[in-house]
Every structure is written in structure tokens, then in C-alpha cells.
Amino acid sequence: MSDTTKDVTTNAVAPQDDLVEELRTWLSENWDPDLTVEQWWQLLGLAGWSAP
């Protein structure tokens, strides 16, 4: 019988620390408290940091 389980550790996903650092950098460069909520969500979406 063959083993059909998948080893999820082999997925090509960026390490969590790298992802968190990338997000922190993006936030520090783009955060503007004067933006409306609509503008903020649009900025997030265009940058690829959100999904509908």
C-alpha cells in the first residue's frame, strides 16, 4: 500500500518572519491616518494585501 498523505512542509511559501517584515515595511511606507476607510481598503487591495 502506498502512502498518499501530503507533506505540507514542502509548499513554496515564504517564511512567516519574512512575510511579517514585508507587511511591516509596506505599512510604514503607506500608512496615512488621513485616508478614508474606502481609500485605505483600495490601497490595500491594489497592493495585494487584501481579498474581497
Secondary structure, DSSP 8 states (H G I E B T S, - for coil): -------GGGS----HHHHHHHHHHHHHHH--TTS-HHHHHHHHHHHTS---
